[in-house]
Structure formats: structure tokens, C-alpha cells
């Protein structure tokens, strides 16, 4: 691609170190107009002063869209309901944020008459794949610019030096140079001392959760209500999706819930070490799983568990806009029809202890499970069942 071919580019802009230096770099190397786009996914105070910074860096405008409701409804909830967890721990907070950003980036490019889209993902990470597969799926005619695969900047220190040269204000420093991604669902931390997986994260790195040691000494009870698989209330108070997520983050963060230290396998073939804070998301995953335990039959739960692994992989690997994800969603939605009920927790120093679950559609029958006398289950019937169930084992034993 000849650099002069680009007239106008839409940059996925966070105001962090990488995207801040991309603005002057695009103008210098492509000579194109740069429109910065920021998706409000719940970054809170990170949005403050963003327009001034973007314009001062050389952008022609900054477009901010509040996508928090869409993010919760169309990306977080399907992944939660699928039970998707990547490599046993990761609740996919960055993974499903990229397709919604890239989708609106494409929409803005079409609205603004831009001929290119640009992202600040490095050539070593997963995000480059997530952005670009979305671009391919939604508008393959747009040119894609990935500065980390082109420029001479090879490290975060190089980026800091470039920012200083072009007077671009950034908050990162050589001492505290974590790469962070924050949204309504989580806050991730990479880089810096975390590049050595033996190092314990510094406590001042954490921003939305306290350490379990510093959490309250008194347990707190919490109840989450679901209607057809959708969380609708906290402690009996009905809330919209966004305020509900904020409330669960507040409560979970206060008790040190949802801190994850993970070495994960990146799509590009290397391992990486990250630390994640997902207080509200952790509570929702546990609550949803516990409600499923009394509502879903055994075969459906097993089928969901098998799909959950594949679903997590496709989300992590950037394949959100694919037919297979839509097919999985159709199955998962059908399993949520009776997922109405409540789950009760006791929160204490990093632990989310489930102490109750109930549903009008519960398949749990106390009259069947009781150890007392009952008129429903004849225990003598178990003998014939066991004989048939173990028949193949007896046959094999006779051969010995």
C-alpha cells in the first residue's frame, strides 16, 4: 500500500501512550487527515481531557460514542450466558471489547468518507487480529494501518521518546509503564515488572479492587437476580445493565473479588503474563453458573460446557463476526428461557461464597433428594439399575 493513497483515516483512540503517538505519526508518514474515535465502554475518568489531547496531537476531530449499553447487551451477556472462560481463568474483558470498537470504527469510516482504519495494537499481541478480522468481516474495502508493524518504534520507551519529541502528553512513565485496558467489565495490566511471571504485582497497580488483606473484616451478603439469563437486580433493587455492572464492581471490588494473575497463550504463538481485575464479572459468572445448576438438566449442562470452550476460543481469537458464533448464540439463548431466579453470596476477603440459590423453574426436588422417608423414590429400584449399569464391567471381569 502506497502511503500517499490514504486520504482520511479513523484511528481507534484511547489517549494512552500508543494511540497518542500514532496521531502525529500518521500525519507525518501518510499525510492524511486523522479522525480519532473513542468508544466509551466504561473507562470512567480516562475519557477526561481526551478531545483536547487528540486535537493537540494533530487530529481533525474526536468522536466519542457511549456504547456501554450495547457492550453489555450484545457482547458481555452472550459470552456470560455461554459460560465462556479462556484457559480456565480469563473472563475475556479485552477480547470482546475489540469487536464492538472495530464495528463502530467501520461505521464512522463510512459516515465520514474515510478510506482507512488504524489501530494501536502491537505486532506481538492478539488485538491486531481482533481488530482486523472485524474490519475484514464488515468492510474489507477499507485500508488497514497498523503502525506497530511499520514504524521504527520498537518498545514502550521508544514511544515515550517519540511522544516527548512531538510534545504529546502521556501519563505513562519509564518507571510505571503498565499497558492497561479498562472497560465496564474489567481492568487489565500487562508490561513493566509483569513481564517476569515470577514477580508479584505491586499493590498500587490495582485500581478497582482492594487486596483481600485490606478488605472488610465483616462478611457482606449479596443477592443477584436473573430473568431469562439476564441479571436484573442486586439485593432486590432492579437496575439497568450498566448501573448493575457498576454496582457489582463496587461491591466486589470492596471485598477483593475477581483478581486474576494469568499466564496465557496468545493467538500469535507466545505466552504472556497479565493481571486482571474483574470484580463484578466474577460475581456474575459464579451466580449464573449456580443458577444453571438447579435449572438446567444434566445433558444440556454438558453440551453447554463443551460449547463454552470453543466459544471462549473464538472470542479470544477475534472471530466474533462469524456464523459459528451466531449458531452457538442460538443454542445458548434457548437454554436461558427458564434461567430466572436468585443466587445469594457471602463476600469475604477475596472469596465469593455461594450460600443459596432458588428458581421457580428449579429441577431440584427436595422430596427426591431427602435422606428421610419419601413416597416418590423406591430405593430397591436402584439394585436393578446398578446391575444393568455395571453389566459391561462384569463381563470384562469374567475374562480375567
C-alpha positions in Angstrom: 0.0 0.0 0.0 1.4 3.3 -1.0 1.3 5.7 1.9 0.0 8.5 -0.3 -3.1 6.5 -1.2 -4.7 7.3 2.2 -6.7 10.5 2.4 -8.5 10.1 5.7 -8.0 7.5 8.5 -10.2 6.7 11.5 -8.0 5.8 14.5 -9.2 3.7 17.4 -8.1 6.2 20.1 -7.8 5.7 23.8 -5.5 8.5 24.7 -2.9 6.1 26.0 0.7 6.0 25.1 0.4 4.0 21.8 -2.5 5.8 20.2 -1.3 9.2 21.4 1.9 8.9 19.3 0.1 7.4 16.4 -1.7 10.7 15.5 1.4 12.7 14.7 3.0 9.6 13.2 0.1 9.2 10.7 0.2 12.8 9.7 4.0 12.7 9.2 4.1 9.3 7.4 0.8 9.2 5.5 0.0 12.9 5.2 -3.7 12.0 5.8 -6.4 13.6 7.9 -6.8 11.7 11.2 -10.2 11.3 12.9 -9.9 9.9 16.4 -12.7 7.6 17.6 -13.1 6.6 21.3 -15.7 4.0 22.3 -17.0 4.7 25.8 -17.1 1.2 27.2 -16.9 2.4 30.8 -13.3 3.8 31.1 -14.6 6.4 33.6 -12.1 9.2 34.2 -9.9 8.0 31.3 -12.2 10.0 29.0 -11.5 13.3 30.7 -9.5 15.7 28.5 -9.4 13.3 25.6 -10.6 15.8 23.0 -8.0 18.4 23.9 -5.3 15.8 23.7 -6.5 14.4 20.4 -6.7 17.8 18.8 -3.4 18.9 20.2 -1.8 15.8 18.8 -3.0 16.8 15.3 -6.3 15.0 14.9 -9.1 16.9 12.9 -11.7 15.7 15.4 -12.5 13.3 18.2 -15.7 11.2 18.0 -16.8 9.6 21.3 -19.7 7.2 21.4 -21.3 5.9 24.6 -21.5 2.1 23.8 -21.8 0.8 27.3 -25.4 -0.5 27.0 -24.6 -2.1 23.7 -21.4 -3.6 25.1 -23.3 -5.2 28.0 -26.3 -6.4 25.9 -24.6 -7.7 22.8 -21.1 -8.7 23.8 -20.9 -9.3 27.6 -24.2 -11.1 28.1 -23.8 -13.6 25.3 -20.4 -14.5 26.5 -21.5 -14.8 30.1 -24.5 -16.9 29.2 -22.3 -19.2 27.1 -20.1 -19.7 30.2 -17.0 -18.9 28.1 -13.8 -18.6 30.1 -10.4 -18.7 28.3 -7.8 -21.1 29.7 -9.7 -21.6 33.0 -9.3 -18.1 34.3 -9.7 -15.2 31.8 -13.2 -13.7 31.6 -12.4 -12.1 28.1 -12.8 -8.4 29.1 -10.4 -7.1 26.4 -11.3 -9.8 23.8 -15.0 -8.9 23.4 -14.3 -5.2 23.7 -12.3 -5.1 20.4 -15.1 -6.2 18.0 -17.5 -3.5 19.2 -14.8 -0.9 18.9 -13.9 -2.1 15.4 -17.5 -2.3 14.4 -18.2 1.4 15.2 -14.8 2.3 13.7 -16.0 0.9 10.4 -19.4 2.7 10.7 -17.6 6.0 11.4 -15.3 5.5 8.5 -18.3 5.0 6.2 -20.1 8.0 7.6 -17.0 10.3 7.4 -15.9 9.1 3.9 -12.6 7.7 5.3 -10.7 5.2 3.2 -8.6 3.7 6.1 -8.9 2.5 9.6 -6.0 2.4 12.1 -5.4 0.6 15.4 -2.6 0.8 18.0 -2.2 -2.9 18.6 1.3 -4.3 18.6 2.6 -6.9 16.2 3.0 -9.4 19.1 -0.5 -9.3 20.5 -4.0 -10.6 20.0 -5.7 -7.2 19.5 -4.3 -6.7 15.9 -6.2 -9.9 14.9 -9.4 -8.9 16.7 -9.5 -5.5 15.0 -8.5 -6.7 11.6 -10.8 -9.7 11.4 -13.7 -7.4 12.3 -12.6 -5.0 9.5 -12.5 -7.9 7.1 -16.0 -9.1 8.1 -17.7 -5.7 8.0 -15.9 -3.7 5.3 -13.0 -5.4 3.5 -12.6 -2.4 1.2 -11.1 -0.2 3.9 -7.3 0.1 4.1 -5.8 -1.1 7.4 -2.9 0.8 9.0 -1.1 -1.0 11.9 1.8 1.4 12.9 3.5 -1.1 15.2 4.1 -3.3 12.2 5.6 -0.4 10.2 7.3 2.2 12.3 10.8 2.3 13.9 9.4 2.4 17.4 10.2 -1.0 19.0 9.4 -0.5 22.6 7.3 1.5 25.1 10.4 3.5 25.9 10.8 4.4 22.2 7.2 5.5 22.2 7.8 7.7 25.3 10.7 9.3 23.5 8.6 9.9 20.4 5.8 11.5 22.5 8.4 13.8 24.1 9.7 14.8 20.7 6.3 15.8 19.4 5.1 17.2 22.7 2.3 14.7 23.1 1.1 14.5 26.7 1.0 10.9 28.1 0.6 9.5 31.6 2.9 6.5 31.2 6.4 6.8 32.6 9.5 4.6 32.3 9.0 3.6 36.0 5.3 2.7 35.7 4.8 1.6 32.2 2.0 -0.9 32.5 -0.2 -1.4 29.5 -3.8 -1.2 30.7 -7.2 -1.8 29.2 -10.2 -0.6 31.2 -13.9 -1.0 30.5 -17.2 -1.7 32.2 -16.2 -5.3 32.7 -12.6 -5.3 33.8 -9.2 -3.7 34.1 -6.2 -5.5 32.7 -2.5 -4.9 33.4 0.5 -6.0 31.3 4.1 -5.0 30.8 6.5 -3.5 33.3 7.5 -5.8 36.1 4.8 -8.2 35.0 6.9 -9.3 32.0 8.6 -11.6 34.6 5.8 -14.0 35.7 7.7 -14.6 39.0 7.2 -11.0 40.1 4.3 -10.3 42.4 2.1 -7.4 41.1 2.7 -4.2 43.0 -0.3 -3.3 45.2 -0.5 0.3 43.8 -1.1 -1.2 40.4 -4.6 -2.2 41.2 -7.3 0.4 40.7 -10.8 -1.1 41.0 -10.2 -3.7 43.8 -8.7 -3.8 47.2 -6.4 -6.5 48.3 -8.1 -9.3 50.2 -6.0 -8.5 53.2 -7.4 -4.9 53.3 -11.0 -6.0 52.6 -13.6 -5.5 55.3 -13.3 -7.9 58.3 -17.1 -8.4 58.3 -18.7 -10.5 55.6 -21.4 -9.0 53.4 -24.3 -10.8 51.9 -25.2 -10.2 48.2 -28.1 -11.4 46.1 -28.2 -11.3 42.3 -31.5 -11.7 40.4 -31.7 -13.1 36.9 -34.7 -13.1 34.4 -34.2 -15.5 31.5 -30.4 -15.4 32.0 -30.2 -11.6 32.2 -29.1 -10.0 35.5 -31.8 -7.6 36.6 -31.3 -6.7 40.3 -28.8 -6.5 43.1 -30.0 -7.1 46.6 -33.6 -6.7 45.4 -33.1 -3.4 43.7 -33.8 -3.5 40.0 -31.1 -1.9 37.9 -30.3 -1.4 34.2 -27.4 -3.4 32.8 -24.8 -0.6 33.1 -25.7 0.6 36.6 -26.0 -3.1 37.7 -22.5 -3.7 36.4 -21.2 -0.6 38.2 -22.8 -1.7 41.5 -21.4 -5.2 41.3 -17.9 -3.8 40.5 -18.2 -1.5 43.5 -19.3 -4.3 45.9 -16.9 -6.9 44.5 -14.0 -4.5 44.4 -14.6 -3.6 48.0 -14.1 -7.2 49.1 -11.1 -8.0 46.8 -13.2 -10.2 44.5 -12.0 -11.1 40.9 -8.2 -10.6 40.9 -6.6 -12.9 38.4 -2.9 -13.5 37.7 -2.6 -15.4 34.5 0.0 -16.7 32.0 -2.0 -17.2 28.9 -1.3 -18.5 25.4 -1.6 -15.7 22.8 -3.0 -16.4 19.4 0.2 -15.4 17.7 2.1 -18.3 19.5 3.8 -16.8 22.5 2.8 -16.8 26.2 2.1 -13.5 28.0 1.6 -12.6 31.7 -1.3 -10.4 32.6 -3.1 -9.4 35.8 -6.9 -8.8 35.6 -9.4 -7.1 37.9 -12.9 -8.3 37.2 -14.9 -8.0 40.4 -18.5 -7.7 39.1 -17.9 -10.0 36.2 -16.6 -12.7 38.6 -19.7 -12.4 40.7 -22.0 -12.7 37.6 -20.2 -15.8 36.3 -20.4 -17.6 39.6 -24.1 -16.6 40.0 -25.1 -17.6 36.5 -23.3 -20.9 36.8 -25.0 -21.6 40.2 -28.5 -20.8 38.8 -27.8 -23.1 35.9 -27.0 -25.9 38.4 -30.7 -26.0 39.5 -32.4 -25.0 36.3 -30.7 -27.0 33.5 -30.8 -30.7 33.0 -27.6 -32.7 33.0 -27.3 -33.2 29.2 -27.9 -29.6 28.5 -25.3 -28.5 31.0 -22.8 -30.9 29.5 -23.5 -29.6 26.0 -23.0 -26.0 27.2 -19.8 -26.9 28.9 -18.4 -28.3 25.6 -19.5 -25.2 23.7 -18.1 -22.9 26.3 -14.5 -23.8 25.5 -15.0 -23.2 21.7 -16.9 -20.0 22.4 -14.0 -18.7 24.6 -11.5 -19.5 21.9 -13.5 -17.7 19.1 -13.9 -14.6 21.3 -10.3 -14.6 22.3 -9.1 -15.2 18.7 -11.2 -12.3 17.3 -13.7 -14.4 15.4 -16.8 -12.6 16.8 -18.4 -11.8 13.5 -18.6 -15.4 12.3 -21.6 -17.7 11.5 -20.4 -20.2 14.2 -20.7 -17.7 16.9 -24.3 -16.9 15.8 -25.1 -20.6 15.8 -23.7 -21.0 19.3 -25.7 -18.0 20.5 -28.9 -19.5 19.1 -28.3 -22.6 21.2 -27.3 -20.7 24.3 -30.3 -18.4 24.1 -32.6 -21.4 24.1 -31.0 -22.7 27.3 -31.8 -19.4 29.1 -35.6 -19.5 28.8 -36.0 -20.8 32.3 -32.9 -19.1 33.8 -35.0 -17.0 36.2 -34.1 -16.9 39.9 -31.8 -15.6 42.6 -28.3 -16.5 43.8 -27.1 -15.4 47.3 -23.4 -14.9 48.2 -21.4 -14.2 51.3 -18.4 -12.0 50.3 -15.3 -12.1 52.5 -11.7 -11.2 51.8 -11.5 -12.2 48.1 -14.0 -15.1 48.4 -17.4 -15.1 46.8 -19.1 -17.9 48.7 -22.4 -19.1 47.4 -24.9 -19.7 50.2 -28.2 -20.0 48.4 -29.9 -20.4 45.0 -33.6 -20.6 44.1 -35.7 -20.5 40.9 -39.4 -21.1 40.1 -38.1 -23.4 37.4 -35.8 -25.4 39.6 -35.3 -29.0 38.8 -34.2 -29.7 42.3 -36.8 -31.8 44.2 -36.4 -31.9 47.9 -38.7 -34.9 48.1 -36.3 -36.8 45.8 -33.1 -35.7 47.5 -34.1 -36.1 51.1 -32.5 -38.7 53.3 -35.7 -39.0 55.2 -38.7 -41.2 54.3 -40.3 -40.4 50.9 -43.1 -41.7 48.8 -41.5 -40.9 45.4 -38.3 -42.9 45.2 -38.2 -46.6 45.9 -34.6 -47.4 46.9 -35.0 -51.0 46.0 -35.2 -49.9 42.3 -31.5 -48.9 42.5 -30.4 -52.6 42.6 -31.6 -53.5 39.1 -30.3 -50.2 37.8 -26.8 -50.9 39.2 -26.8 -54.4 37.7 -27.5 -53.1 34.2 -25.3 -50.1 34.5 -22.3 -52.3 35.6 -23.0 -55.2 33.2 -20.1 -54.5 30.8 -17.7 -54.3 33.8 -18.8 -57.7 35.0 -18.4 -59.2 31.5 -14.8 -57.9 31.3 -14.1 -59.3 34.8 -15.1 -62.8 33.7 -12.4 -62.8 31.1 -9.6 -62.3 33.6 
